[in-house]
Structure formats: C-alpha cells, structure tokens
Amino acid sequence: QVQLEESGGGLVQPGGSLRLSCAASGFAFSLYAMTWYRRAPGKERDLVARIGGFRGDTNYADSVKDRFTISRDNAKKTVYLQMNSLKPEDTALYYCSASVGGNNYWGQGTQVTVSS
C-alpha cells in the first residue's frame, strides 16, 4: 500500500532553517510528482511546492519562492523540503502528497513552528 511519512519539523526561530523529509513506499516513486502542502489552524490547505516525477521540474507558492527548495532522492524514495529564512507565517502542519492509481495519498504531517 502507498505510504507517506513526513519528518523533520520542529520549533525554529525566525530566520532559521529546517529540512523536511517525506519517505514514500508502495509505489513506483520515481514516476510520480510529489507535492508539499501546509495547513495552519483556521486556514485553507496551501500548496507549497511540487516536483515532477520524470525531469524533476519544480514549482513553488509565491510566498515561499526563493526561500524553500523541493528536491527528491529517487534511490531513497524520499522528497525533501529545505526551508530557509523561515518566518512566523510559515508556521503550519506540513505534509506531502502523491496521486497514485487515481487516489490521492497524504502523510500524517510534521509540525513546523517559527517563533522567537
């Protein structure tokens, strides 16, 4: 079965950095695009970044462009989100997603809190 598991979240000061990881299993990881989303309490789920499954093309939300970098290691079946210059407004539950076999799959999420 498809499984996604995020890790790497935590508490960080404004201006700091974190690297999130999402370990995938149960599907041909390298063939699929992977997406990072985030959701803060009382707010809609937002797309943060996406990386393609073939050539690794990337796209980002305007709010994180030039600060976040999505990447993937197909051998490790893991997608990463490097987050630099973090701001309090980046505080959210971050989770990864993949569409496989007509279904959307989600990890459990990892909490990122940016606060002094």
Backbone hydrogen bonds, N-H to C=O, Kabsch-Sander energy under -0.5 kcal/mol:
donor,donor_aa,acceptor,acceptor_aa,energy
3,Q,25,S,-2.4
5,E,23,A,-1.9
7,S,21,S,-2.2
10,G,111,Q,-0.7
12,V,113,T,-2.7
15,G,86,L,-3.4
16,G,13,Q,-2.4
18,L,83,M,-2.1
20,L,81,L,-2.6
21,S,7,S,-2.7
22,C,79,V,-2.0
23,A,5,E,-2.5
24,A,77,K,-3.1
25,S,3,Q,-1.8
29,F,27,F,-2.0
31,L,28,A,-2.0
32,Y,29,F,-1.7
34,M,51,I,-2.4
35,T,97,S,-2.1
36,W,49,A,-3.0
37,Y,95,Y,-3.2
38,R,46,D,-2.2
39,R,93,L,-1.9
43,K,40,A,-2.2
46,D,38,R,-2.9
48,V,36,W,-2.9
49,A,36,W,-1.5
50,R,59,N,-2.3
51,I,34,M,-2.6
52,G,57,D,-2.7
59,N,50,R,-1.9
61,A,48,V,-2.5
64,V,61,A,-1.6
65,K,61,A,-1.5
67,R,64,V,-2.4
68,F,64,V,-2.3
69,T,82,Q,-2.4
71,S,80,Y,-1.6
73,D,78,T,-2.8
74,N,72,R,-0.5
77,K,73,D,-0.8
78,T,73,D,-1.8
79,V,22,C,-2.1
80,Y,71,S,-3.1
81,L,20,L,-2.2
82,Q,69,T,-3.0
83,M,18,L,-3.3
83,M,81,L,-0.6
84,N,67,R,-1.8
84,N,82,Q,-0.6
85,S,15,G,-0.6
86,L,16,G,-2.3
90,D,87,K,-2.3
91,T,88,P,-1.9
92,A,112,V,-1.9
93,L,39,R,-2.6
94,Y,92,A,-0.6
94,Y,110,T,-2.8
95,Y,37,Y,-2.3
97,S,35,T,-2.2
98,A,105,Y,-1.6
100,V,98,A,-0.6
100,V,103,N,-2.6
103,N,100,V,-1.8
105,Y,98,A,-3.0
105,Y,103,N,-0.5
107,G,96,C,-1.8
110,T,94,Y,-2.8
112,V,92,A,-2.6
113,T,10,G,-2.6
115,S,12,V,-2.0
115,S,113,T,-0.6
